[in-house]
Amino acid sequence: MCMVTGGEENLDIQNVGEEYGLVRPAGHSRPDGWAFRFPDTNSTILYYWSATLCDLEPLNISDPNTPVAMHLDSPPAVLRLFLPCFDVLVLNTRHHWNRGKFRINRWNMYVNGRPNEDIMRAELATLKNFAVHSIGRWLDSQLALRPRLKAFFRTLSPRHFGNGEWNTGGSCDNVIPLAGGSEVGEEESRDSVLAGTINGTRIKLLDITAISHLRNEAHMSRYSIKEEKGVQDCLHWCLPGVPDTWNELLAAKI
C-alpha cells in the first residue's frame, strides 16, 4: 500500500479506510488495514490484516485483556460485510498458526458458536486446515451469487531459515540470486492443503510457493532497519522484490 500510494500524502489518492471500518482502535499503533481510492482509474485497493482468516470476537468488550473467541468456521466480519463491494479478492494465511501467537492474542478455538470440544481438532495443523476448508467452502458459495467476483487463494510464502529458526540463530546469508537453480520442476503445488481446498471450486489458486522458494537471497536477512544481533529475518521479503512477481502473476490471472 505504501508503494502504490507513493508513500506520502497525495491529493489525487483518497484514504477511504473509514468507509470499511478501518480506523485505529484506542491503544493500538495502527488500524487493522487500509483502503485507498484512485479516482483516475475509479478503483479502490483494500488491505485487511487477518492472520488466520477467522472471525475474532472479544468475549468481554469491557476488558482489554479479554480472551478472544476465534471462530474457525466463520470468515472475518469485514469480509462478510463488504464482499459485495469487491471485484477481486486475494486471501492467504499460514505463518501465524503457532502456539506463541495464540497465547499472546488470547485466541480460544470456537466451532458452531461454542468452544471447540473435538479432541481430533486440537492440533494446530488440524485447526488451520479446518479453518482454511471452512472459508473455502463459504467463499465458493458466495461466488455462485456473485459471478463478477474473481477470488484467489494465495499459497504459502516460503521461509529460508538455515541452521536454526528466527530465534535460534537461523540465517539466510546467500546474496546470489537463483544460486540453487532457476526452474520449477514439479507440476503439483507445494501447498497441497490449499490446492485440495479449492479443487472443484470457483476459487483460483495463486501459486507462488515454488517460484519464491528459488529466491533464498531475497529476504531482509541481517539488513533490516530493526536488525538485532544474531537474529536474521528469513521470512519477510525485500521490496521491490519477490512479491512484485506475485502481483504480475495475479494481474495475468485477472
VODOFI-14174 format. One record per residue (C-alpha): residue number from 1; residue in one letter; chain; y, x, z. Coordinates in Angstrom, 1 decimal. Last residue first. Layout:
REM VODOFI-14174
<NUM, a, A, <Y, X, Z>>
...
This chain:
REM VODOFI-14174
<254, i, A, <-11.4, -7.2, -13.7>>
<253, k, A, <-14.3, -4.7, -14.0>>
<252, a, A, <-12.1, -2.1, -15.6>>
<251, a, A, <-9.4, -2.6, -13.0>>
<250, l, A, <-12.0, -2.2, -10.2>>
<249, l, A, <-13.4, 1.0, -11.7>>
<248, e, A, <-9.9, 2.4, -12.0>>
<247, n, A, <-9.2, 1.5, -8.4>>
<246, w, A, <-12.3, 3.3, -7.3>>
<245, t, A, <-11.1, 6.3, -9.2>>
<244, d, A, <-7.9, 6.2, -7.2>>
<243, p, A, <-10.0, 6.1, -4.1>>
<242, v, A, <-11.2, 9.7, -5.0>>
<241, g, A, <-7.9, 11.3, -4.8>>
<240, p, A, <-4.1, 10.9, -4.5>>
<239, l, A, <-4.6, 10.8, -1.6>>
<238, c, A, <-7.1, 12.8, 0.5>>
<237, w, A, <-10.1, 10.9, 1.6>>
<236, h, A, <-11.2, 9.8, 5.1>>
<235, l, A, <-14.8, 10.6, 6.3>>
<234, c, A, <-15.0, 14.4, 6.5>>
<233, d, A, <-12.2, 14.7, 9.0>>
<232, q, A, <-12.7, 18.0, 10.8>>
<231, v, A, <-12.5, 18.7, 14.5>>
<230, g, A, <-12.8, 22.2, 16.0>>
<229, k, A, <-9.1, 22.5, 16.7>>
<228, e, A, <-7.4, 19.2, 16.1>>
<227, e, A, <-5.7, 18.3, 12.9>>
<226, k, A, <-3.4, 15.3, 13.1>>
<225, i, A, <-1.5, 16.4, 9.9>>
<224, s, A, <-5.0, 16.6, 8.3>>
<223, y, A, <-5.9, 19.8, 6.6>>
<222, r, A, <-9.2, 20.5, 8.5>>
<221, s, A, <-11.2, 18.1, 6.3>>
<220, m, A, <-9.0, 15.6, 4.6>>
<219, h, A, <-11.8, 14.7, 2.3>>
<218, a, A, <-12.1, 15.7, -1.4>>
<217, e, A, <-14.4, 18.7, -1.1>>
<216, n, A, <-17.6, 16.5, -0.8>>
<215, r, A, <-16.8, 14.9, -4.2>>
<214, l, A, <-20.2, 14.1, -5.6>>
<213, h, A, <-20.8, 11.5, -2.9>>
<212, s, A, <-17.9, 9.5, -4.4>>
<211, i, A, <-19.9, 9.0, -7.6>>
<210, a, A, <-22.9, 7.7, -5.7>>
<209, t, A, <-21.1, 5.4, -3.3>>
<208, i, A, <-18.5, 3.7, -5.6>>
<207, d, A, <-20.4, 0.6, -6.6>>
<206, l, A, <-18.1, -2.4, -6.9>>
<205, l, A, <-20.8, -5.0, -6.9>>
<204, k, A, <-19.8, -8.4, -8.3>>
<203, i, A, <-20.1, -11.7, -6.4>>
<202, r, A, <-21.4, -14.7, -8.3>>
<201, t, A, <-24.7, -14.5, -6.5>>
<200, g, A, <-28.3, -13.6, -7.6>>
<199, n, A, <-28.1, -10.2, -6.0>>
<198, i, A, <-25.1, -10.0, -3.8>>
<197, t, A, <-26.9, -9.2, -0.6>>
<196, g, A, <-29.5, -7.0, -2.2>>
<195, a, A, <-26.8, -4.7, -3.5>>
<194, l, A, <-25.3, -4.7, -0.1>>
<193, v, A, <-28.5, -3.7, 1.6>>
<192, s, A, <-29.4, -1.2, -1.1>>
<191, d, A, <-26.2, 0.8, -0.8>>
<190, r, A, <-27.4, 3.8, -2.9>>
<189, s, A, <-27.3, 1.5, -5.9>>
<188, e, A, <-30.1, 1.7, -8.4>>
<187, e, A, <-30.0, 3.7, -11.7>>
<186, e, A, <-30.2, 7.2, -10.2>>
<185, g, A, <-28.9, 10.3, -11.8>>
<184, v, A, <-25.2, 10.4, -11.0>>
<183, e, A, <-23.7, 13.4, -12.8>>
<182, s, A, <-21.1, 16.1, -11.9>>
<181, g, A, <-23.1, 18.6, -9.9>>
<180, g, A, <-23.2, 20.1, -6.5>>
<179, a, A, <-19.9, 22.0, -6.8>>
<178, l, A, <-18.2, 18.9, -8.1>>
<177, p, A, <-14.8, 20.0, -7.0>>
<176, i, A, <-14.6, 23.4, -5.2>>
<175, v, A, <-13.0, 23.4, -1.7>>
<174, n, A, <-16.2, 23.2, 0.4>>
<173, d, A, <-15.4, 23.3, 4.1>>
<172, c, A, <-16.8, 19.9, 5.1>>
<171, s, A, <-17.5, 20.2, 8.9>>
<170, g, A, <-19.3, 18.8, 11.8>>
<169, g, A, <-18.4, 20.4, 15.1>>
<168, t, A, <-19.8, 17.8, 17.5>>
<167, n, A, <-17.1, 15.1, 17.5>>
<166, w, A, <-16.9, 14.5, 13.7>>
<165, e, A, <-20.7, 14.9, 13.4>>
<164, g, A, <-22.8, 18.1, 13.2>>
<163, n, A, <-23.9, 20.8, 10.8>>
<162, g, A, <-22.4, 19.1, 7.7>>
<161, f, A, <-20.2, 16.0, 7.7>>
<160, h, A, <-19.8, 14.6, 4.2>>
<159, r, A, <-19.2, 10.8, 4.6>>
<158, p, A, <-19.9, 8.3, 1.9>>
<157, s, A, <-17.8, 5.2, 1.2>>
<156, l, A, <-20.3, 2.4, 1.3>>
<155, t, A, <-20.3, -0.3, -1.4>>
<154, r, A, <-17.4, -2.5, -2.4>>
<153, f, A, <-18.1, -6.2, -2.6>>
<152, f, A, <-16.2, -7.9, -5.4>>
<151, a, A, <-14.9, -11.4, -6.0>>
<150, k, A, <-13.1, -12.7, -9.1>>
<149, l, A, <-11.5, -16.1, -8.4>>
<148, r, A, <-10.9, -18.4, -11.4>>
<147, p, A, <-14.2, -20.3, -10.9>>
<146, r, A, <-13.0, -21.5, -7.4>>
<145, l, A, <-15.5, -24.2, -6.1>>
<144, a, A, <-18.6, -22.3, -7.0>>
<143, l, A, <-16.9, -19.2, -5.8>>
<142, q, A, <-16.7, -20.7, -2.3>>
<141, s, A, <-20.5, -20.9, -2.0>>
<140, d, A, <-20.7, -17.3, -3.1>>
<139, l, A, <-18.3, -16.4, -0.4>>
<138, w, A, <-20.3, -18.0, 2.4>>
<137, r, A, <-23.6, -16.5, 1.2>>
<136, g, A, <-22.0, -13.0, 1.1>>
<135, i, A, <-20.3, -13.6, 4.4>>
<134, s, A, <-23.6, -14.3, 6.1>>
<133, h, A, <-25.5, -11.5, 4.3>>
<132, v, A, <-23.0, -9.0, 5.5>>
<131, a, A, <-23.1, -10.4, 9.0>>
<130, f, A, <-26.9, -10.3, 9.2>>
<129, n, A, <-27.0, -6.7, 7.8>>
<128, k, A, <-24.5, -5.6, 10.4>>
<127, l, A, <-26.4, -7.2, 13.2>>
<126, t, A, <-29.7, -5.7, 12.0>>
<125, a, A, <-28.2, -2.3, 11.8>>
<124, l, A, <-26.7, -2.8, 15.3>>
<123, e, A, <-30.0, -3.7, 16.9>>
<122, a, A, <-29.9, -7.0, 18.9>>
<121, r, A, <-30.9, -9.4, 16.1>>
<120, m, A, <-34.6, -9.4, 17.0>>
<119, i, A, <-33.6, -10.2, 20.6>>
<118, d, A, <-32.1, -13.4, 19.4>>
<117, e, A, <-29.8, -14.6, 22.2>>
<116, n, A, <-26.5, -14.1, 20.4>>
<115, p, A, <-23.7, -15.7, 22.4>>
<114, r, A, <-22.8, -19.2, 21.1>>
<113, g, A, <-20.7, -20.5, 18.2>>
<112, n, A, <-23.6, -20.6, 15.7>>
<111, v, A, <-24.0, -16.8, 16.3>>
<110, y, A, <-21.9, -14.7, 18.7>>
<109, m, A, <-22.0, -11.0, 19.4>>
<108, n, A, <-19.6, -9.7, 22.0>>
<107, w, A, <-16.8, -7.3, 21.0>>
<106, r, A, <-15.0, -5.5, 23.8>>
<105, n, A, <-12.9, -3.5, 21.4>>
<104, i, A, <-13.7, -0.2, 23.0>>
<103, r, A, <-17.3, -1.1, 23.7>>
<102, f, A, <-18.0, -2.4, 20.1>>
<101, k, A, <-16.3, 0.6, 18.6>>
<100, g, A, <-18.5, 3.0, 20.6>>
<99, r, A, <-21.6, 1.0, 19.8>>
<98, n, A, <-21.2, 1.5, 16.1>>
<97, w, A, <-20.5, -0.8, 13.1>>
<96, h, A, <-17.1, 0.7, 12.3>>
<95, h, A, <-18.4, 2.6, 9.3>>
<94, r, A, <-19.8, -0.4, 7.4>>
<93, t, A, <-17.4, -2.9, 5.8>>
<92, n, A, <-16.0, -3.8, 2.3>>
<91, l, A, <-14.5, -6.8, 0.6>>
<90, v, A, <-12.4, -7.0, -2.6>>
<89, l, A, <-10.9, -10.3, -3.7>>
<88, v, A, <-9.1, -11.1, -7.0>>
<87, d, A, <-7.3, -14.3, -7.9>>
<86, f, A, <-6.4, -15.2, -4.3>>
<85, c, A, <-4.4, -18.2, -2.9>>
<84, p, A, <-7.4, -20.4, -2.4>>
<83, l, A, <-8.9, -17.7, -0.1>>
<82, f, A, <-5.9, -18.0, 2.3>>
<81, l, A, <-7.3, -19.9, 5.3>>
<80, r, A, <-10.9, -18.8, 5.2>>
<79, l, A, <-10.0, -15.2, 4.6>>
<78, v, A, <-7.3, -15.1, 7.3>>
<77, a, A, <-9.8, -16.6, 9.7>>
<76, p, A, <-12.3, -13.7, 9.3>>
<75, p, A, <-15.7, -14.8, 8.0>>
<74, s, A, <-18.2, -16.7, 10.2>>
<73, d, A, <-21.9, -15.9, 10.8>>
<72, l, A, <-21.5, -12.8, 13.0>>
<71, h, A, <-18.8, -14.5, 15.1>>
<70, m, A, <-17.4, -11.6, 17.2>>
<69, a, A, <-16.4, -13.2, 20.5>>
<68, v, A, <-13.8, -11.0, 22.2>>
<67, p, A, <-13.9, -9.9, 25.8>>
<66, t, A, <-10.5, -10.3, 27.5>>
<65, n, A, <-8.4, -7.2, 28.3>>
<64, p, A, <-5.0, -8.8, 27.4>>
<63, d, A, <-5.9, -11.9, 29.5>>
<62, s, A, <-4.0, -15.1, 28.6>>
<61, i, A, <-6.0, -15.5, 25.4>>
<60, n, A, <-9.3, -15.8, 27.2>>
<59, l, A, <-12.4, -15.6, 24.9>>
<58, p, A, <-10.5, -13.8, 22.2>>
<57, e, A, <-11.9, -14.9, 18.8>>
<56, l, A, <-12.8, -12.4, 16.1>>
<55, d, A, <-14.2, -13.8, 12.8>>
<54, c, A, <-16.5, -11.2, 11.1>>
<53, l, A, <-15.8, -8.9, 8.2>>
<52, t, A, <-16.7, -6.0, 10.5>>
<51, a, A, <-13.6, -3.7, 10.4>>
<50, s, A, <-11.2, -6.4, 9.2>>
<49, w, A, <-7.9, -4.8, 8.3>>
<48, y, A, <-6.1, -7.0, 5.7>>
<47, y, A, <-4.4, -5.7, 2.6>>
<46, l, A, <-2.5, -8.2, 0.4>>
<45, i, A, <-1.2, -7.4, -3.1>>
<44, t, A, <1.1, -10.1, -4.7>>
<43, s, A, <1.8, -10.6, -8.4>>
<42, n, A, <4.5, -12.2, -10.5>>
<41, t, A, <4.7, -9.0, -12.6>>
<40, d, A, <8.4, -8.2, -12.1>>
<39, p, A, <8.4, -10.2, -8.9>>
<38, f, A, <6.1, -7.8, -7.0>>
<37, r, A, <5.0, -9.3, -3.7>>
<36, f, A, <3.9, -7.3, -0.8>>
<35, a, A, <1.3, -8.2, 1.9>>
<34, w, A, <0.4, -6.0, 4.9>>
<33, g, A, <-2.4, -6.0, 7.4>>
<32, d, A, <-3.5, -6.4, 11.0>>
<31, p, A, <0.1, -5.7, 12.2>>
<30, r, A, <1.2, -2.3, 13.6>>
<29, s, A, <1.8, -0.5, 16.9>>
<28, h, A, <0.5, -3.3, 19.1>>
<27, g, A, <1.9, -4.4, 22.4>>
<26, a, A, <3.1, -7.7, 21.1>>
<25, p, A, <1.4, -8.6, 17.8>>
<24, r, A, <2.8, -7.1, 14.6>>
<23, v, A, <3.0, -9.8, 11.9>>
<22, l, A, <0.6, -10.5, 9.1>>
<21, g, A, <0.4, -14.3, 9.4>>
<20, y, A, <0.0, -14.7, 5.7>>
<19, e, A, <3.5, -15.8, 4.9>>
<18, e, A, <4.7, -13.3, 7.5>>
<17, g, A, <3.4, -10.4, 5.3>>
<16, v, A, <5.7, -11.3, 2.5>>
<15, n, A, <7.4, -7.9, 2.1>>
<14, q, A, <9.2, -8.3, -1.2>>
<13, i, A, <9.5, -5.5, -3.8>>
<12, d, A, <12.5, -5.1, -6.1>>
<11, l, A, <14.8, -4.3, -3.1>>
<10, n, A, <12.7, -1.3, -2.3>>
<9, e, A, <12.3, 0.0, 1.2>>
<8, e, A, <10.1, 3.1, 1.2>>
<7, g, A, <6.6, 4.4, 0.4>>
<6, g, A, <6.8, 3.6, -3.3>>
<5, t, A, <5.4, 0.1, -2.9>>
<4, v, A, <2.1, 1.0, -4.7>>
<3, m, A, <1.8, 4.3, -2.8>>
<2, c, A, <2.3, 2.9, 0.7>>
<1, m, A, <0.0, 0.0, 0.0>>
